[in-house]
Amino acid sequence: MISPQDAEVEKREILKRYRNLLRLWKPRNPEDRKVVRKAFKMALEAHKDMRRKTGEPYIYHPLSVATIAAGEIGLGATSVICALLHDVVEDTDYTIEDIRGLFGDKVAAIIDGLTKIKGIFTQQTTSIHAENFKKILLTLSDDVRVILIKLADRLHNMRTLDALSHEKQLKISSETIYLYAPLAHRLGLHAIKSELEDLALKYTEPAVYETISRKLKESAKSRSRFVSKFIYPIKKALSEKGFNFEIHDREKSIAAIWLKMQKKEIPFEEIYDIFAIRIVIDSPVETEKSDCWKVYSAITDFYRPNMDRLRDWISIPKANGYEALHTTVMSHTGQWVEIQIRSRRMDEIAEKGYAAHWKYKEAMNINSRLDNWLDRIKEMIESPDADALSFIDDVKGFFFLDEISVFTPQGELRSLPAGSTVLDFAYAIHSELGDTCIGAKVDKKLVPIMHVLKNGQQVEIITSLKQAPKEDWLTYVMTTRAKASIKLAVRAEKKKYAKTGKEMLGEWFTQIGLDFSNGNIKKFLASNNFNSFVDLYYSVSQGTVGLKDVKLFAASNVKNGWLNYIAKGAAKTQDESEGERSGQKESETPPHDTSTDSNPGPLTPDYKIATCCNPIPGDDVIGLLGADRQPMQIHRTKCSKAQELMTVYGNIMVQVNWANHESISFLAKIKVTGIDRHGLTNEITRIISNDLNLNIKSFHLDALNGLTVGSIALYVKNTADLNDALNKLNLVEGITHVTRIN
């Protein structure tokens, strides 16, 4: 129980936060204010006895989500109401019908999309996380505000993550960086996307986060002095030309800096674009494009541009609606500086994303690439075989991938994900064009169907009535439309042979005395790794599966006692007896091989060291439990595969610690780059083998044009051994970088 004095303090704080929400939201009319006040009172009453893990009143959370939705995303009255009520149905006795009666169908529909799925799911569902996320995106068909409010909800949860256990911090951060940050990026919410990534990094790699954060603070004063000198002539020139403008510097996010450090394999001090200069001009829509180029012209009067770094996202905006002119120029001190040029409208869209885009879209009557992207998400949702897991896999690709623009022979612009092929383009035009595609002319040159398209190319599809989709085409495409069309056509083709295949399989089952029951067919299906009856019967009809496979199946499983046999008077043949013996021998093999070359001892009775990230003693690790009694997998906490398993498949995280096993070695991989010289290989191997007394599993070194790049796999006992190796190899003459391969 809290004291009356504390209760009064909390009451004043709640009112203060509510007034702050109203101040940022700025209601357009008294009626909106009245309905929002009603929603606030309902949320206050519903959550009155609830508290967050921080100990604060729960009402702080919906108030904060509403404030983010209004102030940082720019949403209106309906969204503010939904943000205030987004947890009411899930966490209290109120129902969707209660919401509908008080606030109408639209608010009820949005809150239903925000309410997590409850109940017990069947085994086929696999992941509640995937189902929840699919349900949120399903509402794209009706109202994109569901996702915008969900992002506001996730942002506030990340801002208050300190109160949770380390395991929950890792799980929520992994989910955030895997799905929610890319989604924010695609909806144009750059500031929210950057903050989500930074907060996720804070919990997945706290040492990295603290180091980069500290270095940014230490270099802030020198950066400020540099920026002041750099922008002085630009400000003067733009003022003389009569522009009304703002000019300021934008610091790169911590997560973006860390990503660049890893990608380029360079230290913090060698990143030149830690900040960018942003120029925002007040310009009418009719002249904003030409005005931005005038600003570019004024800048290049003082600084020489790098033409390879010129980006015109005004003529063709990014898929998330982003518009700007980017250039990188050389300062008088020899430092490259990125400059972003935007109009006021472009800046609002860049900061507030879809909400601002929609406002200007209605005013200007335009259709953007963001709308095209949302349409493709809807296509994924409406795909007939879009189960939750395959859906998440497909949609994730659209979050992360950039887009290319290609042209039809008539000059019509088509947007596709980067990496799309001729086949993707054909299906994007029409399914019949894709089904009959045999190749294309790309910029007048003949190319095959798997040819990967590049930005700005013109594509003419070549067809043949004799062509038909094949299953291996799925490896040539990446768009959901193409995949769905190919699967549909292939399945229709397979169904033609299904009846014949089923009859053949039934005869084989009867021939060896197996009951051709639904249960036995399912077990045969699973033992041969088929996904469906149609696939199985098709393979039988095509000769891929034969009588021998049925015999092996029966022989290897008869002693388990779960096959239903029918009486058969004839004696077994010699072939059947041999098959049974070989099958029995096979069945004695354990179902899961849990041994590894580098077994660290009793972390848990049944586990595997993940090969995707090769954790070693000293690394921060987590254990992930999967379904069907699979061995627990040990991953590094920052492993991207672990993030995927937790997010999409809902694997359960288990806290694990390294046992002290000095006699056991673990595999680690390092990358070496430097200048080639005589004897370099001998010196590297001598240091590893003699000085450090470590064993080398593999050594690969390439020398080209005086440069050397190599990868070494070696056995170490812990991270201390690995760090010793990195430090000593870094001191070798000619070597410029030695890094661990993650």
PyMOL commands that set and color helices and strands:
alter all, ss='L'
color gray80, all
select helices_A, chain A and resi 4-25+30-46+60-72+77-85+88-91+96-103+105-114+123-125+128-141+145-159+161-163+166-186+190-204+206-218+220-240+254-264+268-270+288-300+307-309+344-352+354-364+369-382+388-400+422-429+431-435+471-475+480-511+518-527+533-541+547-560+574-587+640-648+680-691+719-730
alter helices_A, ss='H'
color red, helices_A
select strands_A, chain A and resi 245-251+275-281+304-305+311-312+325-330+336-343+403-407+413-417+437-442+445-447+459-463+607-609+621-625+632-636+652-654+666-675+695-704+707-716+735-740
alter strands_A, ss='S'
color yellow, strands_A
deselect
rebuild
show_as cartoon
